[in-house]
Amino acid sequence: MKMKVLIAAALALACGAAWSADSGFYVGAGLGWSDVSSNVKYTYKDSEGFKDSSSDKFSGSDVAYTFVVGYDFNKYAAVELGYLDLGKPSDTFKDNSEPPYVGKDKVDITLNGIDLAVVGKYPFADSFDVHAKLGVIWWTPKVTDVYTETDSTDSTYFYKDTSTIESDSTDLLIGVGASYMWGEHLVLSFDWQHIELGGSLEVAGIDNTDAWLFGAAWKF
């Protein structure tokens, strides 16, 4: 609740910023990579009712991209609405604790959603600025665990089972970055974004993710 109040106050402050010659709409896109590094809990359950769970260190990355529509109130404050896709980071865990059986869990995390944020900027040296972002993202993170089992003494034995955790979530998004204004309309940027994860990812034990994005925007 405190987080939502803080973000609402920031949005109200941005919307109340003075109109200036630096105001105007812009559209942009970004491309980079995402990274998820956390302890993950995964559950194995077969068709006969056997159920087991385990945990391990998850480390996965994938291509990330974003599209944004924004409005500059002045050279210090803006608001952005965007679509953020962090790809499908994955990791694989092996279990050789019960020979001759060899188990393997492949865990995939699907991350994409709509975000809304206020942006505070500090311009310097005419064409440069550093900026910080605070907002929320609405999405439905999904964790998929594909378990396979083989027998080292029997090449014909193979077992496979898939389980999924998925739920809606509204999560905190923060970020920092730097931009360069090239000419009157083109803006080049590099940003780091961090998201505190909830919903199905919190259930799975994964609590945050990071993204690094190279971006370009066109200011009207």
C-alpha positions in Angstrom: 0.0 0.0 0.0 2.8 2.5 0.9 4.5 1.7 -2.5 1.3 2.5 -4.4 0.8 5.8 -2.4 4.4 6.8 -3.2 4.0 6.2 -6.9 0.7 8.0 -7.0 2.3 11.0 -5.3 5.1 10.9 -7.8 2.7 10.8 -10.7 0.7 13.7 -9.3 4.0 15.7 -8.9 5.0 15.0 -12.5 1.6 15.9 -13.8 1.7 19.2 -11.9 5.1 20.2 -13.4 5.2 23.5 -15.2 4.5 23.7 -18.9 7.6 24.7 -20.8 9.3 24.9 -24.3 10.9 21.5 -23.5 7.5 19.8 -23.2 6.2 17.3 -25.8 5.5 13.7 -26.6 8.1 11.1 -27.6 8.1 7.4 -28.7 11.0 5.0 -28.2 12.2 1.5 -28.1 15.1 -0.4 -26.4 17.0 -3.6 -26.8 19.3 -5.4 -24.4 19.3 -8.3 -22.0 17.7 -9.4 -18.7 19.2 -11.3 -15.8 17.5 -13.4 -13.1 19.8 -14.7 -10.3 18.0 -16.1 -7.2 17.2 -19.2 -5.2 14.3 -21.0 -6.9 11.9 -23.6 -5.5 10.7 -26.2 -8.0 8.2 -29.1 -7.5 8.1 -32.5 -9.0 4.8 -34.3 -9.1 4.0 -37.4 -11.2 0.8 -39.0 -12.4 0.8 -41.5 -9.6 0.6 -38.9 -6.9 4.2 -38.8 -5.8 5.3 -35.2 -5.0 8.7 -33.8 -4.1 10.2 -30.4 -4.0 13.7 -29.0 -4.0 15.5 -25.7 -4.3 18.7 -24.5 -6.1 20.4 -21.4 -7.3 18.8 -20.1 -10.5 20.8 -18.1 -12.9 19.3 -17.2 -16.3 19.4 -14.4 -18.9 17.7 -13.6 -22.2 17.2 -10.9 -24.8 15.0 -8.0 -23.4 13.2 -5.3 -25.3 10.8 -2.4 -24.6 8.5 0.1 -26.4 7.5 3.3 -24.7 5.3 6.4 -25.3 6.2 9.3 -23.1 5.5 12.9 -22.4 8.1 15.5 -21.2 6.5 18.1 -19.0 9.8 20.0 -19.0 13.5 19.1 -19.1 13.3 17.7 -15.6 10.2 15.5 -15.5 8.4 13.0 -17.7 5.9 10.2 -17.6 6.2 7.0 -19.6 3.8 4.2 -20.6 5.5 1.1 -22.0 5.6 -2.6 -22.8 8.5 -4.5 -21.3 9.5 -8.0 -22.4 12.4 -9.7 -20.5 12.3 -12.8 -22.6 12.4 -16.3 -21.1 15.4 -16.7 -18.8 16.0 -20.4 -18.1 18.3 -22.7 -16.1 18.8 -26.5 -15.7 19.3 -28.5 -12.6 20.5 -32.1 -12.5 19.9 -34.7 -9.8 22.1 -37.8 -9.6 21.2 -38.7 -6.0 19.3 -41.9 -6.8 21.3 -43.9 -9.3 20.8 -45.4 -11.8 18.1 -42.7 -12.3 19.2 -39.2 -13.5 16.7 -36.4 -13.1 16.8 -33.0 -14.8 14.7 -29.9 -14.2 14.6 -27.2 -16.8 13.1 -24.1 -15.3 11.8 -21.3 -17.6 10.6 -17.9 -16.5 8.3 -15.9 -18.8 8.3 -12.1 -18.1 6.4 -9.4 -20.0 3.9 -6.7 -19.2 2.8 -3.1 -19.2 4.6 -0.5 -17.1 3.9 3.1 -16.1 6.6 5.3 -14.6 7.6 8.8 -13.7 11.0 9.9 -14.8 13.2 12.6 -13.1 16.0 14.1 -15.2 19.1 16.1 -14.6 20.4 17.8 -17.8 24.0 18.9 -18.2 26.5 19.9 -20.9 23.7 20.9 -23.3 22.9 17.5 -24.8 23.3 15.0 -21.9 21.2 14.0 -19.0 21.1 11.4 -16.2 17.7 10.2 -15.1 15.9 8.0 -12.6 12.6 6.1 -13.0 10.0 5.0 -10.5 6.9 3.0 -11.5 4.9 -0.2 -11.5 4.5 -3.0 -14.0 1.4 -5.1 -14.5 2.0 -8.6 -15.8 1.5 -12.3 -15.4 4.9 -14.0 -14.7 5.0 -17.7 -15.4 7.4 -20.3 -14.1 7.5 -23.6 -16.1 9.4 -26.6 -14.8 10.0 -29.5 -17.2 11.3 -32.6 -15.4 12.8 -35.5 -17.3 14.2 -38.7 -15.9 16.4 -41.3 -17.6 18.0 -44.6 -16.4 21.7 -45.0 -17.0 21.3 -48.8 -17.2 18.3 -48.8 -19.5 18.4 -46.7 -22.6 14.7 -47.3 -23.3 13.5 -45.6 -20.1 12.4 -42.0 -20.3 10.0 -40.0 -18.2 8.8 -36.4 -18.7 6.5 -34.2 -16.7 5.7 -30.4 -16.8 4.3 -28.2 -14.1 3.5 -24.4 -14.2 3.0 -21.6 -11.7 1.3 -18.5 -13.1 -0.5 -15.5 -11.5 -1.2 -11.8 -12.0 1.1 -9.4 -10.3 1.7 -5.7 -9.8 5.3 -5.0 -9.0 7.7 -2.1 -8.3 10.0 -1.0 -11.1 12.9 1.3 -10.6 15.7 2.4 -12.9 18.6 4.8 -13.7 20.2 5.7 -16.9 21.8 8.4 -19.1 20.7 10.0 -22.4 22.2 12.0 -25.3 20.2 14.3 -27.4 21.4 14.0 -31.0 20.0 16.9 -33.0 16.5 18.3 -32.2 14.6 15.0 -32.2 16.7 11.8 -31.7 17.5 10.7 -28.1 20.0 7.8 -27.5 20.0 6.2 -24.0 21.3 3.4 -21.8 19.3 2.2 -18.8 19.4 -0.2 -16.0 16.0 -1.4 -14.7 15.2 -3.4 -11.6 11.9 -5.1 -10.7 10.9 -6.4 -7.3 9.0 -9.6 -8.3 5.8 -10.9 -6.7 3.0 -13.3 -7.6 4.0 -16.6 -9.0 7.7 -15.7 -9.0 7.5 -14.9 -5.3 5.9 -18.3 -4.7 8.8 -19.9 -6.7 11.4 -18.1 -4.5 12.5 -15.6 -7.2 12.3 -12.1 -5.9 13.9 -9.7 -8.4 15.2 -9.3 -11.9 17.4 -6.8 -13.7 17.5 -5.5 -17.3 20.1 -3.4 -19.3 18.7 -1.7 -22.3 20.2 0.4 -25.1 17.4 2.7 -26.4 16.5 5.3 -29.0 13.5 7.7 -28.9 12.1 10.3 -31.2 10.8 13.5 -29.7 8.1 15.4 -31.5 
